[in-house]
Amino acid sequence: MRAKPRELAVIAGSVVLAVVLAIWLVRGLPGVDLADNFGVAVFAGYAVVCAAVAARSASGRLRGVWICFAVALVGWTAGELVYAYLDLVLHRARFPSPADLGFLLFPILSCVALVQWPIGAAGQSRLRLVLDGVIFALSLFLLAWVLALHSVYENFREDKLVVSLALAYPLLALVVLAIAGLVLVRAGPRRRLPLVLLTAAFTVIALSDVAFAWATANGSYAAVLPIDLGWVAGMVLFGAASLSSRRAPATADIAPQVPTSISLWLPYLPLLIGGSVATVVVLDGVLAVTVIIVIVAICLRQFVASWENRRLLHMVADQALRDPLTGLANVALFNDRLAHAMQLRDRDGRAVAVLSLDLNDFKVVNDTLGHAAGNELLTRVADRLAACVRPADTVARIGGDEFAVLIEDHVDHSLEIAHRIVEAFDSPFGVDGQSLLMRPSVGLAVAAPDDAPDPQGKQLFKHADAAMYAAKRSRTEGVHVFTPEMTLVYPEHSGPLQVAHQGVRGGGVAAVRLLGELRQAIDRQELAVVYQPKYHLATSELAGVEALVRWPHPTRGVLGPDDFLPMVRRHGLMTAVTELVLGKALDDAAEWLARGTPVPVAVNLFAATMADAELPGRIVAALTSRGLPAAMLTVEITEDLILPDLKQTCAVLRELRRHGVRVAIDDFGSGYSALSYLRELPIDEVKLDRRFIGPVIWDPRAGEVVRAVVTLAQTLGLTTVAEGVENAETADRLRAYRCDVAQGFHYSPPLSAPAMATLLGEETIRPPAPASVRWS
């Protein structure tokens, strides 16, 4: 916490003026009496103004503290002015005088102000603070009595008013000093500078009050000008404390401050010293030794009790700010440190970033393996996160399977740390004897220099959350850095894991493991693409190929789409799989084109992706980067899935067709909305579901349905493609129905890319023609 340049200039100016006054008084320059009387009053008035400024800038309880200090200083200033009038004008300066009413107001109100200083959570005992202050002050008073104040009492013992006032000044000053010191050692580190300066001010004032009492008793006050200089120094320090408090952070401590070691023994140290010295002076022999031993034993006993209480309070405070399962910071501690970091950023220009992390498929682990396994997984994740960050960073568990990391430094290292965290999930977690590969969704937000003020960091945390949910929606690996285009959309739970592969054994454990392996295969681009040729029924020429995805599993063999695509759909991996298949298919098509055998490629897109307005741009960019004509790509929409936002889907399809990409409805007839899609969607091709095609050779009704669909498609100017053609008889029947294209094992099974390249060297390729010329 630092003062502003303007405040520093004011403080420096007050120090310079105090030095000038000291030189004036010590050297006895002309007007020394005037300077002595009014000099202290001027500096006391300066302290009043500073305290008023601090009160205006403060809020809550701290504002009341500085108002109380301001009133206390007004009393001191009034006392100085009254005393100066009595001395310089009436020449009747004496002790006591009406000025003492103002002087006594200062320590009394200062005690009230210090007791109200915010040093911890509400409910912390103020009475204990007062009692400790009284013990501290009386112990110091006992020491001062033995060394200096006893002579005051002896000189004024006949005049009770005089002796009471003479002893009240040092006693009250010591009480104020004691409370200030105790508040200082108990306060949090964020507000210690004003308290350090206040404690220094009260120390100088207390020493001056003791010296004043001693000098008055000996009749030598007029010759001891350094006493007045002590009060001046106290007012200068008071003004510095007031101005520096304006830079105190707005955030308060979120839990009671655990007492420091010094706060344990500080209240008893003066008792030990003062009591021992007084005992030695007053008593002797065995009685003196006995009293000293008793005092030492009492102090040690209280110290031990206070130390045990401190240890227990430390445990409670730590538990209140820690997640009980993982031991990481909880939300309260994270928010407190985030607010503090944002204030340091505003002051020092430090870099501040927040990383938000959510475990993908954690619900699956809980639902299939149980909550005990889920808790074990969370603790292991917490250990890895803590190992990835630096000691100054804060890792917190926000709730459930959500974590957050606060990254602050003079230089922005947030992206480096974020990547290190993502890489920490490359190794599987050992949970309940199982090896589970988990993937996180990670969002990162960095406080930019031109961002709007965000003193609590709430907006920064929202940005990190938005980036994390963008990562969760896209299901792509890596760190997603917040951009203004991201919107915070909370995804629905994907539901329990379902695995269609019949070879899966082990229930939930096998399902979770298989899902982790699938994610890893997608991340490492290990899914394979094979191609099933499509042939013109009229000429038996190659019309193109359909790209089909396969998963070469290291232990289960090659898995077909039915074995893992349900997991892909259920757990939001559609975008990643689509991009993988599309990229590999276009790469192979570009290689075939470079060999002089251009062949159209059809790629299946999930219905859920068709409402993405950016999809056409990405597909066209992928074609352009490979030098492929748009007409070489056909996107197929699976008809048995309900299309989201039909209006937006139509706009996306029109944009694709405008660029020359063909559009087909796949598995036509397997859903309830087939005919409505023919009417509403801008398409080029209809692929008849294999469940339609198989019965045409033995079920007359199925044959008539296929004939009708083919005729309708031709009327609408659409190409018809029959899937699942397994024999020559079916091909002949479809040819009679004037279907355009067929694919199936009768023609060829799905082929790998190298096998497809060999086939292309032997075939004549003719892409599908418009409906008006296909059968002319």
C-alpha positions in Angstrom: 0.0 0.0 0.0 1.5 3.3 -1.1 0.5 6.9 -1.0 -0.2 8.9 -4.1 2.4 11.4 -5.3 0.2 14.3 -4.1 -0.1 12.8 -0.7 3.6 12.1 -0.5 4.3 15.8 -1.3 2.0 16.9 1.5 3.7 14.5 4.0 7.2 15.6 2.8 6.1 19.3 3.2 5.0 18.7 6.8 8.3 17.0 7.6 10.2 20.0 6.2 8.2 22.5 8.2 8.6 20.4 11.4 12.4 20.5 10.8 12.3 24.3 10.3 10.3 24.7 13.6 12.8 22.4 15.4 15.7 24.5 14.3 13.8 27.7 15.3 13.1 26.4 18.8 16.5 24.8 19.5 18.5 27.8 18.3 16.2 30.3 20.1 15.6 32.5 17.0 13.4 35.7 17.4 9.8 34.9 18.2 10.6 31.6 19.8 7.7 31.8 22.3 5.2 32.5 19.6 6.6 29.7 17.4 6.6 27.4 20.4 3.0 28.0 21.4 1.4 28.3 18.0 3.7 25.9 16.2 2.2 22.8 18.0 -1.3 24.2 17.4 -0.6 24.6 13.7 0.6 21.0 13.3 -2.3 19.7 15.4 -4.6 21.6 13.0 -2.8 20.0 10.1 -3.4 16.6 11.6 -7.1 17.5 12.0 -7.4 18.2 8.3 -5.6 15.0 7.4 -7.9 12.9 9.6 -11.0 14.6 8.1 -9.7 13.8 4.6 -9.1 10.2 5.6 -12.7 10.0 7.1 -14.1 11.3 3.8 -12.3 8.7 1.8 -13.1 5.8 4.1 -16.2 3.8 4.4 -18.0 1.6 7.0 -16.4 1.3 10.4 -13.1 2.9 9.3 -14.9 6.1 8.5 -16.1 6.3 12.1 -12.5 5.6 13.3 -11.1 8.6 11.4 -14.1 10.9 12.5 -13.3 10.0 16.1 -9.6 10.8 15.5 -10.5 14.1 13.9 -12.6 15.1 16.9 -9.8 14.0 19.3 -7.3 16.2 17.4 -9.8 19.1 17.4 -9.7 18.8 21.2 -5.8 18.8 21.2 -5.8 21.8 18.8 -8.3 23.7 21.0 -6.1 23.0 24.1 -3.0 24.3 22.4 -4.8 27.5 21.3 -6.2 28.1 24.8 -2.8 27.5 26.4 -1.1 29.9 23.9 -3.7 32.6 24.7 -3.1 32.2 28.4 0.6 32.2 28.0 1.1 35.0 25.4 -1.9 37.3 26.0 -2.8 36.9 29.6 0.6 35.7 30.8 -1.2 33.4 33.2 -0.1 30.0 31.9 -0.2 27.5 34.6 -0.9 23.8 35.3 -3.7 22.8 35.4 -5.7 25.2 33.2 -8.8 25.1 31.0 -6.6 23.9 28.1 -6.3 20.5 29.8 -9.9 19.7 29.0 -8.9 19.7 25.3 -5.7 17.8 25.9 -7.5 15.1 27.9 -10.1 14.7 25.1 -7.4 13.5 22.7 -6.3 10.3 24.4 -9.8 9.3 25.5 -11.3 9.6 22.0 -8.1 8.0 20.5 -8.8 5.0 22.6 -12.4 4.8 21.4 -11.2 5.1 17.8 -8.5 2.4 18.1 -10.9 0.0 19.7 -13.2 0.3 16.7 -10.4 -0.3 14.1 -11.4 -3.2 11.8 -8.8 -5.9 12.6 -10.8 -9.0 11.7 -14.3 -10.5 11.3 -17.2 -9.0 13.1 -17.6 -10.5 16.5 -13.9 -10.4 17.5 -13.7 -9.4 21.1 -13.1 -5.7 21.7 -13.3 -6.1 25.4 -10.2 -8.4 25.3 -8.4 -5.7 23.3 -9.2 -3.1 26.0 -8.2 -5.3 28.8 -4.9 -6.2 27.1 -4.3 -2.5 26.5 -5.0 -1.7 30.2 -2.6 -4.5 31.3 0.0 -3.3 28.9 -0.4 0.4 29.9 -0.4 -0.2 33.6 2.7 -2.3 33.3 4.5 0.5 31.5 3.1 3.0 34.0 4.5 0.9 36.8 7.9 1.0 35.1 7.6 4.7 34.5 6.5 5.2 38.1 9.6 3.6 39.4 11.9 5.5 37.0 10.3 8.9 36.8 6.7 9.5 37.9 7.2 8.8 41.6 8.8 12.2 41.9 5.7 13.8 40.3 3.5 12.2 43.0 5.8 13.3 45.8 5.9 16.9 44.6 2.1 17.3 44.0 0.7 14.8 46.6 -1.0 17.6 48.6 -2.9 18.9 45.5 -5.1 16.0 44.4 -6.2 17.7 41.2 -2.7 18.5 40.1 -1.3 15.1 40.8 -4.3 13.4 39.2 -3.8 15.4 36.0 0.0 15.1 36.0 -0.3 11.3 36.2 -3.3 11.1 33.9 -1.4 12.4 30.9 1.3 9.7 30.9 -1.2 7.0 31.9 -3.7 7.8 29.2 -0.9 8.2 26.7 0.4 4.7 27.6 -3.0 3.2 27.3 -3.4 4.7 23.8 0.1 3.5 22.9 -0.7 0.0 24.2 -3.9 -0.4 22.3 -2.3 1.0 19.1 0.5 -1.6 19.4 -2.0 -4.4 20.0 -4.2 -3.4 17.1 -1.1 -3.2 14.9 0.1 -6.8 15.7 -3.4 -8.2 15.2 -4.4 -6.3 12.0 -4.1 -7.9 8.6 -1.1 -7.0 6.4 -3.2 -4.8 4.1 -3.8 -2.0 6.6 -0.6 -2.1 8.6 1.1 1.1 7.2 -1.4 3.5 8.8 -1.2 1.6 12.0 2.6 1.6 12.0 2.5 5.4 11.6 -0.1 5.8 14.3 1.8 3.6 16.7 4.9 5.7 16.0 2.9 8.9 16.6 1.5 7.6 19.9 4.9 6.4 21.0 6.4 9.9 20.5 3.4 11.5 22.2 3.6 9.1 25.2 7.3 9.8 25.7 6.6 13.5 25.5 3.8 13.2 28.1 6.0 11.3 30.5 8.8 13.8 30.0 6.2 16.7 30.5 5.0 15.2 33.8 8.6 14.7 35.0 9.7 18.2 33.9 6.7 19.8 35.5 7.4 18.1 38.8 11.0 19.4 38.7 10.0 22.9 37.5 12.1 22.7 34.3 9.4 22.4 31.6 10.2 25.8 30.1 13.7 24.7 29.4 12.8 21.4 27.8 11.7 22.5 24.3 12.3 19.0 22.8 9.1 18.0 24.7 7.1 20.3 22.4 9.1 18.9 19.4 8.0 15.4 20.4 4.3 16.5 20.1 5.0 18.2 16.8 6.6 15.0 15.5 3.6 13.0 16.7 1.2 15.3 14.8 3.3 14.9 11.6 3.2 11.1 12.0 -0.5 11.3 12.6 -1.0 13.3 9.4 1.0 10.7 7.4 -1.0 7.9 8.9 -4.3 9.6 7.9 -3.2 10.3 4.3 -1.7 6.8 3.8 -4.9 5.2 5.0 -6.6 6.5 1.8 -4.8 3.9 -0.2 -5.9 1.0 2.0 -7.7 -1.7 -0.1 -11.5 -1.8 0.0 -11.6 -5.5 0.7 -11.7 -6.6 4.2 -10.3 -9.7 5.7 -12.7 -12.6 5.0 -11.9 -14.4 8.3 -10.5 -13.6 11.7 -6.9 -12.8 11.6 -4.9 -15.6 13.3 -2.9 -13.9 16.1 0.8 -13.5 15.3 3.4 -14.8 17.7 4.3 -11.2 18.9 0.6 -10.6 19.8 0.7 -13.5 22.2 3.5 -12.2 24.4 3.3 -8.5 23.8 0.6 -7.8 26.5 2.7 -9.6 29.1 6.1 -8.4 28.3 5.7 -5.0 30.0 4.2 -6.8 33.0 7.2 -9.0 33.2 9.7 -6.1 32.9 7.8 -3.6 35.0 6.8 -6.0 37.7 10.3 -7.4 38.0 11.9 -3.9 38.1 9.4 -2.6 40.6 9.9 -5.7 42.8 13.6 -5.3 42.8 13.3 -1.6 43.7 10.6 -2.0 46.4 11.3 -5.4 47.9 14.4 -7.4 48.6 15.5 -10.9 49.7 13.3 -13.9 49.4 10.1 -11.9 49.0 11.5 -10.2 45.9 12.6 -13.5 44.3 9.2 -15.1 45.1 7.2 -12.2 43.6 9.4 -12.3 40.4 8.9 -16.0 40.1 5.2 -15.6 40.5 5.1 -12.9 37.8 7.2 -15.0 35.4 5.0 -18.1 36.0 1.8 -16.1 35.4 3.2 -14.7 32.2 4.4 -18.1 30.9 1.0 -19.7 31.7 -0.9 -17.0 29.8 1.6 -17.3 26.9 1.1 -21.0 26.7 -2.7 -20.7 26.8 -2.6 -18.0 24.1 -0.3 -20.1 22.0 -2.7 -23.0 22.1 -5.7 -20.8 21.3 -3.7 -19.4 18.4 -3.0 -22.9 17.1 -6.6 -23.8 17.3 -7.8 -20.6 15.6 -5.3 -21.2 12.9 -6.8 -24.6 12.2 -10.3 -23.2 12.2 -9.4 -20.3 10.0 -7.6 -22.6 7.5 -10.6 -25.0 7.4 -12.9 -22.1 6.8 -11.0 -21.0 3.7 -10.1 -24.5 2.3 -12.1 -27.0 0.4 -12.5 -29.9 2.9 -12.1 -32.6 0.2 -9.1 -31.4 -1.8 -7.4 -28.9 0.6 -7.5 -26.3 -2.2 -8.7 -22.8 -1.6 -12.5 -22.4 -1.5 -14.7 -19.8 -3.2 -14.4 -17.3 -0.4 -10.6 -17.3 -0.4 -10.4 -17.3 -4.2 -12.6 -14.3 -4.4 -10.7 -12.5 -1.7 -7.4 -13.1 -3.4 -8.8 -12.2 -6.8 -10.1 -8.8 -5.5 -6.7 -8.1 -3.9 -4.9 -9.1 -7.2 -7.2 -6.7 -9.2 -6.3 -3.9 -6.8 -2.6 -4.6 -7.1 -3.1 -4.5 -10.9 -4.8 -1.1 -10.7 -1.9 0.2 -8.6 1.2 -1.5 -10.0 0.0 -2.6 -13.4 0.5 -6.3 -12.6 -0.8 -9.1 -14.9 -3.9 -10.9 -13.6 -5.5 -13.9 -15.3 -8.2 -16.5 -14.2 -8.3 -20.0 -15.5 -11.6 -21.9 -15.3 -11.5 -25.7 -15.6 -14.3 -28.3 -15.7 -13.8 -32.1 -15.9 -15.5 -33.7 -18.9 -17.6 -36.7 -18.1 -17.1 -36.5 -14.3 -20.8 -37.2 -13.9 -20.2 -40.5 -15.7 -17.5 -41.5 -13.1 -19.9 -40.6 -10.3 -22.8 -42.5 -11.8 -20.9 -45.6 -12.8 -18.1 -46.0 -10.2 -19.7 -44.2 -7.2 -19.1 -41.0 -5.3 -16.1 -42.5 -3.4 -14.3 -42.9 -6.7 -15.4 -39.5 -7.8 -14.0 -37.9 -4.7 -10.7 -39.8 -5.1 -10.5 -38.5 -8.7 -11.1 -34.9 -7.5 -8.3 -35.2 -5.0 -5.9 -36.5 -7.6 -6.9 -33.7 -10.0 -6.3 -31.2 -7.3 -2.8 -32.6 -6.7 -1.9 -32.2 -10.4 -3.3 -28.7 -10.6 -1.3 -27.7 -7.5 1.9 -29.2 -9.0 1.4 -27.1 -12.2 1.3 -23.7 -10.7 3.7 -21.5 -8.9 3.7 -20.8 -5.1 2.2 -17.3 -5.7 -0.7 -18.6 -7.8 -4.0 -19.7 -6.2 -5.8 -23.0 -7.1 -9.4 -23.3 -5.9 -12.2 -25.8 -6.1 -15.2 -23.8 -7.0 -17.7 -26.6 -6.6 -18.4 -30.1 -7.9 -15.8 -30.8 -10.6 -15.1 -27.1 -11.3 -11.7 -25.6 -10.5 -10.2 -22.1 -10.9 -6.7 -20.8 -10.9 -5.7 -17.3 -10.2 -2.4 -16.3 -12.0 -0.8 -13.0 -11.0 2.7 -11.7 -11.7 4.5 -8.6 -13.1 4.7 -10.5 -16.5 1.8 -12.4 -18.1 2.7 -16.2 -17.8 -0.9 -17.3 -17.9 -0.9 -19.1 -21.2 2.2 -21.0 -20.4 0.7 -22.2 -17.1 -2.6 -23.0 -18.8 -0.9 -25.2 -21.3 1.0 -26.9 -18.6 -2.3 -27.7 -16.8 -3.8 -29.2 -20.0 -0.7 -31.4 -20.5 -1.0 -32.7 -17.0 -4.2 -34.5 -18.0 -2.3 -36.5 -20.7 -1.6 -39.3 -18.2 -4.5 -41.4 -16.9 -5.6 -41.2 -13.2 -5.4 -44.2 -11.0 -8.8 -44.4 -9.3 -10.2 -47.3 -7.3 -7.7 -49.6 -9.0 -8.7 -48.4 -12.5 -6.9 -46.3 -15.0 -9.1 -43.4 -16.2 -8.2 -40.9 -18.8 -10.0 -37.6 -18.1 -10.0 -34.5 -20.2 -10.7 -31.0 -19.0 -12.5 -28.1 -20.6 -10.2 -25.1 -20.0 -11.1 -21.4 -20.4 -8.6 -18.5 -19.8 -9.3 -14.8 -19.3 -6.6 -12.2 -19.0 -7.3 -8.7 -17.6 -6.3 -6.4 -20.5 -4.9 -2.9 -19.8 -7.9 -1.2 -21.5 -10.5 -3.3 -19.7 -13.2 -1.5 -17.7 -12.6 -1.2 -13.9 -13.3 -4.5 -12.2 -12.2 -4.1 -8.6 -13.6 -7.4 -7.4 -12.6 -9.4 -10.5 -16.2 -10.6 -11.0 -16.2 -9.8 -14.7 -12.8 -11.4 -15.2 -14.1 -14.6 -13.6 -17.2 -14.5 -15.8 -15.0 -14.2 -18.9 -13.0 -17.3 -17.9 -16.2 -19.2 -17.3 -17.5 -18.2 -20.7 -14.3 -19.4 -22.3 -14.5 -22.7 -20.4 -18.1 -23.3 -21.6 -17.0 -22.5 -25.1 -14.4 -25.2 -24.8 -17.0 -27.6 -23.4 -19.4 -26.9 -26.4 -16.7 -27.3 -29.0 -15.1 -30.4 -27.2 -11.7 -29.5 -28.7 -8.5 -30.0 -26.7 -6.4 -27.2 -25.5 -6.9 -23.8 -23.8 -9.7 -21.5 -25.0 -8.8 -17.9 -24.4 -11.8 -15.5 -23.9 -12.9 -13.3 -26.8 -15.8 -10.9 -26.7 -17.7 -13.1 -29.2 -18.0 -15.8 -26.6 -21.3 -16.1 -24.8 -21.9 -17.9 -21.6 -24.2 -20.8 -22.3 -24.5 -23.5 -19.7 -24.8 -26.9 -21.3 -27.2 -29.5 -20.2 -25.9 -32.7 -18.6 -25.3 -35.3 -21.2 -26.8 -38.1 -19.2 -25.5 -41.6 -18.4 -23.0 -43.2 -20.7 -24.2 -45.8 -23.1 -21.9 -48.1 -24.9 -23.3 -50.1 -27.9 -20.3 -52.4 -28.5 -21.2 -55.9 -27.4 -17.7 -56.8 -26.5 -17.6 -54.3 -23.6 -17.3 -56.1 -20.2 -17.0 -54.7 -16.7 -20.1 -52.4 -16.6 -19.5 -48.8 -15.7 -15.7 -49.2 -15.4 -15.4 -50.4 -19.0 -17.7 -47.7 -20.2 -15.7 -44.9 -18.5 -12.4 -46.4 -19.8 -13.8 -46.7 -23.3 -15.0 -43.1 -23.3 -11.5 -41.9 -22.2 -9.9 -44.0 -24.9 -12.3 -42.5 -27.5 -11.4 -39.0 -26.4 -7.7 -39.8 -26.7 -8.2 -41.3 -30.1 -9.9 -38.2 -31.3 -7.3 -35.9 -29.8 -4.5 -37.9 -31.4 -6.3 -38.1 -34.8 -6.3 -41.9 -34.5 -9.8 -42.5 -36.0 -9.5 -43.8 -39.5 -11.5 -43.1 -42.7 -12.5 -45.7 -45.2 -14.4 -45.2 -48.5 -17.4 -47.0 -50.0 -17.6 -46.6 -53.7 -20.9 -45.4 -55.3 -21.8 -46.5 -58.9 -24.2 -45.3 -61.5 -26.9 -48.0 -61.9 -27.4 -47.1 -65.6 -23.7 -47.4 -66.7 -21.9 -49.1 -63.8 -19.4 -46.2 -63.8 -17.9 -44.9 -60.5 -20.0 -41.9 -59.3 -18.0 -41.1 -56.1 -17.3 -42.4 -52.6 -18.7 -42.0 -49.2 -16.3 -41.4 -46.3 -17.0 -43.7 -43.3 -15.3 -43.4 -39.9 -13.7 -46.4 -38.1 -11.9 -46.7 -34.8 -8.9 -49.0 -34.8 -9.0 -49.9 -31.1 -5.7 -51.3 -29.8 -7.4 -54.2 -28.0 -10.9 -54.5 -29.4 -10.0 -54.4 -33.0 -11.6 -52.1 -35.6 -14.9 -50.6 -34.3 -17.6 -49.5 -36.6 -19.8 -46.4 -36.3 -22.5 -48.2 -34.4 -19.9 -49.1 -31.7 -18.9 -45.6 -30.8 -21.0 -42.9 -32.5 -23.7 -43.1 -29.8 -21.0 -42.0 -27.4 -19.9 -39.3 -29.8 -23.4 -37.9 -29.9 -24.2 -38.2 -26.2 -21.0 -36.6 -25.0 -20.7 -33.7 -27.4 -17.9 -35.0 -29.5 -19.7 -34.5 -32.9 -17.8 -31.4 -33.9 -14.4 -32.9 -33.2 -15.2 -36.1 -35.1 -16.7 -34.3 -38.0 -13.7 -32.0 -38.4 -11.4 -35.1 -38.2 -13.3 -37.1 -40.9 -13.8 -34.1 -43.2 -10.1 -33.2 -43.0 -8.9 -36.7 -43.7 -11.4 -37.2 -46.6 -10.4 -33.9 -48.2 -6.7 -34.7 -47.8 -7.3 -38.0 -49.7 -9.4 -36.4 -52.3 -6.7 -33.8 -52.9 -4.1 -36.6 -53.3 -6.4 -38.4 -55.8 -6.9 -35.2 -57.7 -3.2 -34.6 -57.9 -2.8 -38.1 -59.5 -5.3 -37.2 -62.1 -8.3 -39.1 -60.8 -10.7 -36.6 -59.3 -13.5 -38.3 -57.4 -16.4 -36.7 -55.5 -16.4 -37.4 -51.8 -19.5 -37.5 -49.5 -19.0 -36.8 -45.8 -21.7 -37.2 -43.2 -22.4 -34.2 -41.0 -24.3 -34.4 -37.7 -27.6 -32.7 -37.7 -26.7 -30.7 -34.7 -23.9 -28.9 -36.6 -26.2 -27.7 -39.4 -27.4 -24.6 -37.4 -23.8 -23.3 -37.2 -23.7 -20.1 -39.4 -19.9 -20.4 -39.6 -19.9 -23.9 -41.1 -20.0 -22.9 -44.8 -17.0 -20.7 -44.3 -15.0 -23.4 -42.6 -15.8 -26.0 -45.3 -15.1 -23.6 -48.2 -11.8 -22.6 -46.6 -10.9 -26.3 -46.2 -11.6 -26.9 -49.9 -9.7 -23.9 -51.0 -6.6 -24.7 -48.9 -6.4 -28.1 -50.7 -7.2 -26.8 -54.2 -10.4 -28.8 -54.4 -13.4 -27.7 -56.5 -16.5 -27.3 -54.3 -18.5 -29.7 -56.5 -16.2 -32.6 -55.4 -17.8 -32.5 -51.9 -21.2 -33.7 -50.9 -22.4 -33.1 -47.3 -24.8 -35.7 -46.0 -27.4 -34.9 -43.3 -28.6 -37.8 -41.2 -32.4 -37.7 -41.6 -33.2 -39.7 -38.5 -32.0 -36.9 -36.2 -34.2 -33.9 -35.7 -32.6 -30.8 -37.3 -32.3 -27.9 -34.8 -33.6 -24.5 -35.9 -34.9 -25.4 -39.4 -34.8 -21.9 -40.6 -31.1 -21.4 -39.8 -30.3 -24.9 -41.2 -31.9 -23.9 -44.5 -29.7 -20.7 -44.6 -26.6 -22.8 -43.9 -27.4 -25.3 -46.7 -28.2 -22.5 -49.2 -24.8 -20.9 -48.5 -23.1 -24.3 -49.0 -24.9 -24.8 -52.3 -24.1 -21.2 -53.4 -20.5 -22.1 -53.2 -21.0 -25.3 -55.2 -21.1 -27.9 -52.4 -23.7 -30.6 -52.9 -26.2 -31.5 -50.1 -27.8 -34.9 -49.5 -30.3 -36.3 -47.0 -28.8 -39.6 -45.7 -30.9 -42.5 -44.4 -34.0 -41.1 -46.1 -37.2 -42.7 -44.8 -35.8 -43.7 -41.4 -37.4 -40.6 -39.6 -40.9 -39.2 -39.3 -40.1 -35.9 -41.1 -38.7 -37.2 -44.4 -41.3 -35.7 -46.8 -41.3 -32.4 -45.0 -37.5 -32.2 -45.4 -37.9 -32.8 -49.2 -40.2 -29.8 -49.3 -38.3 -27.4 -47.0 -34.6 -28.2 -47.3 -32.4 -27.0 -50.2 -30.8 -30.3 -51.2 -29.4 -32.1 -54.3 -29.5 -35.7 -53.4 -31.7 -38.3 -51.5 -30.0 -41.4 -50.1 -32.6 -44.2 -49.5 -32.1 -46.0 -46.2 -31.0 -49.7 -46.4 -34.1 -50.7 -44.6 -36.1 -49.6 -47.6 -33.8 -51.2 -50.1 -33.4 -54.7 -48.7 -37.0 -55.9 -49.0 -37.6 -54.7 -52.6 -37.0 -58.1 -54.2 -39.5 -60.0 -52.0 -41.9 -57.4 -50.7 -44.0 -55.8 -53.5 -45.2 -53.0 -51.2 -41.6 -52.0 -50.3 -40.8 -52.0 -54.0 -43.7 -49.7 -54.8 -42.6 -47.3 -52.0 -39.1 -47.1 -53.4 -40.4 -46.6 -56.9 -42.6 -43.8 -55.6 -39.8 -42.1 -53.8 -37.5 -42.3 -56.8 -40.2 -40.8 -59.1 -40.9 -38.0 -56.6 -37.1 -37.2 -56.3 -36.8 -37.1 -60.1 -39.8 -34.7 -60.3 -38.0 -32.5 -57.7 -34.7 -32.6 -59.7 -32.9 -34.7 -57.0 -30.4 -37.5 -57.4 -31.4 -40.8 -55.8 -28.8 -43.0 -54.1 -29.6 -46.5 -52.8 -27.7 -47.8 -49.8 -27.1 -51.4 -48.8 -27.3 -53.0 -52.2 -26.1 -56.5 -51.4 -26.8 -58.5 -54.6 -27.3 -58.2 -58.4 -31.1 -58.9 -58.2 -31.6 -55.8 -55.9 -29.4 -53.7 -58.3 -31.5 -54.9 -61.3 -34.8 -54.0 -59.5 -33.4 -50.5 -58.6 -32.3 -50.0 -62.2 -35.8 -50.8 -63.3 -37.1 -48.2 -60.9 -34.7 -45.7 -62.6 -32.7 -45.1 -59.4 -29.5 -43.2 -60.1 -26.7 -44.4 -57.9 -26.2 -47.4 -55.7 -23.6 -48.5 -53.1 -23.2 -51.6 -51.1 -21.3 -54.9 -50.8 -22.6 -56.0 -54.2 -20.3 -53.3 -55.7 -17.6 -53.0 -53.1 -17.0 -53.0 -49.4 -15.5 -49.9 -47.7 -11.9 -49.5 -48.8 -8.9 -47.9 -47.2 -7.4 -44.9 -48.9 -4.5 -46.8 -50.6 -7.0 -49.5 -51.8 -9.2 -46.8 -53.1 -6.4 -45.2 -55.0 -5.7 -48.5 -56.7 -9.4 -48.8 -57.6 -9.5 -45.3 -59.1 -6.7 -46.2 -61.4 -8.9 -48.9 -62.9 -12.3 -47.2 -63.0 -14.0 -44.6 -65.2 -15.3 -41.8 -63.0 -18.5 -39.9 -63.8 -20.0 -37.6 -61.1 -23.8 -37.7 -60.8 -25.6 -35.6 -63.4 -28.7 -33.4 -63.0 -31.9 -35.3 -62.9 -33.0 -34.0 -66.4 -30.1 -35.8 -68.2 -29.4 -38.9 -66.1 -31.9 -41.2 -67.9 -32.2 -39.3 -71.3 
